[in-house]
């Protein structure tokens, strides 16, 4: 009975090893695919991280510190995209209309500048410029943060692949021990009985 139990559990473990290996392979492929896609898409934008000569020095201290380690590098990774979106684009967008959001500026434009005569005024032209700038900036920022999100998913998939392969390796060792124990249980060692009082 013990030998049968060991064999059944060992074969079940071997099946689980196969599942973990397949899962690890798929997770590795997913991590590589996502990483390559994020890199390629970001590279096509030809964005260079700011330096002291291109606006880094004028940023608030916290934003400058977040970008300093990437200064002058081409933007090709998720962490770079997050830093550029949150510590460069957002800072400049907050200066466009005294900290107002695109939604607020657009609402003002629609309320005040629907009339063609009003739209021609300097105030409405200023609002129109702010509206366009904020729309473009928010769009780029959103796309960069999407890139960061997908890059993070790819990283998590990579870690999950490592865990899957490690689990498969541990299970494989246990499966080997299970088969070894089942073989041992199938061939018990014979015990030679001796008469009471017999001397060796």
Protein Blocks (a to p, Z undefined) as FASTA:
>chain_A
ZZmmmmmmmmmmmmmmmmmmmmmmmmmmmmmmmmmmmmmmmmmnopacddfknopmmpcf
klmmmmmmmgoiacfbfklmmmmmmmmmmmmmmmmngoiafklmmmmmmmmmmpmklmmp
mklmmmmmmmmmmmmmmmmmmmmmmmmmmmmmmmmmmmmmmmmmmmmmmmmmmmmmmmmm
mmmmmmccddddddehiaZZ
